Amino acid sequence: MRVGLLGTGRIGSFHARTLATHPAVTELLVADTDPARAHDVAGTLADARASAAALDSVEAVLRAGVDAVVIATATDAHSDLIIRAARAGLPTYCEKPIATDVPGTLAALREVERCGTALQLGFQRRFDAGYGAVREAVRTGGLGFVHTIRAVTADPAPPPASYVPTSGGLFRDCCVHDFDIVRWVTGREVVSVFATGSNLGEPFFSEAGDVDTAAALLTLDDGTLVSCNATRYNGAGYDVRMEVSGSRGTLVAGLDARAPLYSAEPDGPKAPADPWPDFLARFHDAYVAELDAFLDVARGLRPTPCSGHDALEALLVAEACELSRRLGSPVRVDDVRAEAGAGAGGDAR
């Protein structure tokens, strides 16, 4: 099959090699707002299984007769590109988010539904072996009844200052992954949130109305309590974990030999010699697996494993958290949904 790739930045370049070496792909056409970068990326794929070429515009890729499209551009272009791909009749994979606000998300989802095309969102934790094992334990009752979940997302260093004003904020940019994976692992919906945040590092976060560290308490529809903690400052390495505690015990995703943790106890685990440096290293296999799944979706071999409506549900939780942080009080997700005109709730099952 012939696949179009829009965006050849850090994650786009990674996806380019994954696609070009996939046995189902015969040709990869790439484009970027910086055409020279797209040509450079295509040039690195001379040894790949599929042929690769750079075109000078997104429109050229959409008109080239590709069978599917992968969107890895800057966030502010996602919604428009999803709409354009849907109108071209193309199965589409898009890195999260659809948009940084609910209206932009809804506009894209309405057009996808109208056109009847497939859309898969890039929440790669769903394809990580550890998170998959935790989901299986929860869904089969291996942990007993689940009462507490603790989710952590800690970046090793802040992003560039120029990124923060357009990122959507810490809850929408980072914690949204935790909100999605909580739904996927448990099969439950988030009913209410109580969130806060702080700035102890660079001033450009507060100047953009954002925070560099945040915490949120989520209550699920069965009463399970979930704490989500995120920070832009974890110099020891990239730390992403989920602890799920039930009546029979606790199981942890992300606790391995490279997790940037160490014990204060004299005989406890020491700091890893090679901690996870970033998200691409930590979730390498998951990123490959989710594109493999998308190519199956594009060929009609399976339904999408992470729909646009899943992305909307995670975004609504993020919106509720941001509102809660600003108000200093709990917020019900359904109130945010109603205010945004987002319709009935989702189905995490």
N, C-alpha and C positions, 0 to 999 in steps of 0.2 A: 504494500500500500504506500501511497505518497502522503507525506505528512508535512504540514506547515508549522513552523516554530516562530512565534512573534516575541521578540525580546531575547537579547543575547548577553545579558549581564551575568552576574555570578551564578544564579540558579538556572538561567536560560542556557548558559554554556554547559552546565552539568547535564541538563536535559538533552542538549544537542547530541552529546556523545551517547547517552543512554538510547535515544531514538535511532541514531545512525548505526548502532551495533545490534539493534533488535532484529531477530529473524523475520518479523512480519513487515519490516519497513524496507522498501526498495529505493526510495528517494526522499531526501529531506531538503526542504526549501526554507531558508531562514531570512528574517528581516528584523531591522532594529531602527530606532530613530536616528542612530548613528550608523549609517551604511558601512563605514569603514570597519567598525567593530563586527558587524554581521559577516563581512567578507573575511575578516581575520578568523572568526570562529569556524566558518565553513572550511577555511584553509587547514585548520587543525584536524579535520576529519578525513583527510586523504587516505588514511589507512583503514577507515571504517568499512563495514560490510555494505552499507547503502551509499549511493552517491549523494553528495551534498553540494548545494549551491546557494549563494546569497542573492536575493533580489533587493531592489532599491527601495521598496516600500511595502508596508503592510497590505495595501490594496492589491499590489501585484501578487502577493502570496495568495490572497483570498480569491483572486481571479485565475489562478494557475491550475485549477482543476484538482486540488489536493483532496484527499479522502477524509482528512481530519485535521484539526488545528490545536496547537498547544500554546497557551498564552502565559508568558513569563515576563511581561513588561512591567513598567512602573504601575503602582496601584491605581493611580488616577485614570489610567487608560482601560482598566479591566472591563467596566460595565459597557462602555461603548463597543469594545472589541467583541465581547460576548454577543451583543445585539447584532453586530455586523456578521459574525460567524453564523449565528442562527438564521439570519435572513439569506445567507448563502447555502443553507441546508447542511452545515457541517457539524458533525459531532465535535464537542469542544471540551478540552481540559483547561482549567484556569487555576493558577496559583491563588490562594486566598489573599484578600477577600474579593468578593464580587465588587464591592464598593465599600467605602469607609462610612457610609450612611445608609439608613434604611430606604429612603426614596430611590437612590441609585440602584440598590439591590433589587427592589421590587420591580423597577422598570426593566431590568435585564431579565428577571425571572418571568415576567409577563410575556416578553417577546420570545423567550425560549419555549414557553408553553404554547404560544400562538403558532410558532413555526414547527413544533413537534420534534425538535432536535434533542439529542442527548447532551447533558452538561455534567461534568465531574469536577468537583472542587479539590484543591490540593491540601488536604489535611493528612499529612503523611504519617502521623502517629498511628492511624488506623491500620497501617501496614507494617508496623514494627512488631517483631516477634514477642517482645516482653509485654507490650500492651495487649497483644492478642491473647497471650496466656492468661493475663489477669481477667480479661473479658470472659474467657472460657470458664475460669474458676467462679466468677460471679454468676454467670448465666446457668451453670450446672449445679449451683449450691455448694460448691466445694469450700467456701468460706463461711457457710452458714448464712444467717441474715446479715446483710451489710449495714453498718451503722455510721461509719466514719470514713471519709476519703480525704487524703492530703495530696495536693498537686503543687508541684514546684516548677517554675521556669526561670532560670537564672543565666543571663548572658555573661560572658567573661569580660566584656567591655561595652561601653555605650556606642551607639551608631553615630555617624557623622551628624553634626549639629544641623546641617541642611535637611536631613531626613526627617527629623522629629516633627516639624510643623505639618507635614503631609502624611504622617504615619497613621493618624487616627487616634494616637494615644496608646498608652501601655495596655489597657484592657482590650482595645480593639486589635492591636498589632501583635501582642504576645499572648496574653491570657486567653484570647479567643481559641487558641489551640487546646488549652486545658478545658474550656467550656465544651468544645466539640467532643473531646475524648471522654469526658465524664458522661455525656449522653450516650456515646457509642458503647462504652464499657458496661454501663448500668442498665441501659434501656429505659431510663427514667428522664423526666423533664425537670428543668429548674423552675421552681415556683417563685422564689424570692431571693433577694441578695442584700447584703449589707457590706459596703466596701469603703476603703479608705486608702490614702496614699501619702507619700512624703517625698521630699527632695533634699538629699544630703550631699549630692555631687555637683555636677556641672550646672550652672545657672540656665543654660539654654533649654532645659526641660520646663522649668517654671515659666520662662519667658514665652514658651509656646503653649502654656496652659496645661502642661502635662506633668507627670510625676516619674521619678526614676525607680521607685519602689512602691509596690502596691500589695494589698491583701484584701481578699473578699471571702465572706462566708455565704455559701449557697445552701438553700434548703431545697431538696428534691421533693417530688410529688408523693413519695412514700415516707418522708420524714428523715431520710438520710442527710447527714450534715457533711458539707464539703468545704474545706479551706483551700483557697488558691492563693499562692504567694508568688510574686514575680519581682525581679530586679534587673537593672541594667549593669549592676556591679557585682561580679563574682570572679575576681581575678584568678582564682584557682583553676577555672576552666568552665566549660559549658555543662550545666547541671539541669537535667530535665527528668523528673521522677513523678510517679504516682504510687502512693501507698493506699491500699484498700484494706480496711479492717472490718472483719465480720465476727460473728459469735464463735467461730472455730479458729480464728487466727488472722494473720496479716500477710498479704502478698504485695511485693513491690516491683514495679516496672522501672527500669533505668538504674537499678543498683547492680553495677557490675564492676569488673576490675579497673575500669577507666573512669568511673564516676569520681568527680573531684571532691571527695569527702575523706575525712580521716577522723579517727577516734581520739578522744581525750584520755581514754583509759590506757594504762601502761602496756597492757597486752592486747590492745585493740588494733584494728586495721590501720596501716600507715597510709600516708598520701600516695596516690598512684604515681609511678614514674612517668607515665604517658597519659595524662588526663584528656578527656575529650576537648578539642580546641574550639569547635564550632558546630553549628547545626548540620552542615553538609557531611562532616565526618561521623557525627553521632547517628544520623539517620540515613546514611548512604544507601543501605540495603532497602530501607523503606521507600525512599524516593524512586529507586529502580522498580520496586514491586508495584507502586501505584501507577507508574506509566505503563507497565505491562498490563495491569488491569484495565487502564483506559483504552489501550489498543484492542483489547477484547471487547470493550463496550462499543468502540467505533466500528468493529466488525459484526456487531449484533450478537455476540456470543454470551453476553451477560448483562444484567442491568447495572446502572451506575452504582458504585459502592459508597459514594459520598455526593449526594445531590445538592443542587442549589438551595433547596429548602432546608437541608441540614446546615448549610452555611448561614442561611437567614436566622435559624434558631440560635446558633452560636453568637451571631452578631447582636441579636436582641438581648441576650444575657450580658454581653459586653456593654451595650447601650444602658442597660439597667444599672450595671456597676458604675459606669461613669456618672450617671445621674445620682446614684447613691453617694458617691464620693463628694460630689459638689453640694448635695443637700445635707449630708451628715446623718442620713436616716435610711431605714430599709426601703426597698422598692420592689414591688411585685412586677414580674416579667410581663404578665398579661396587661398591666396598665401601660407599659411601654408599647406593647403590641397594639393595643387599642388606639393609643395616641398616634401611632405611625400608620394606622390603617392596614396592618399586616395580616389581617384575617385570623382564622383559627390557628391553634397551636399545632406543633409538629408531632411526629411519631418517632421517638428515638429507637424503637424496637427494630 
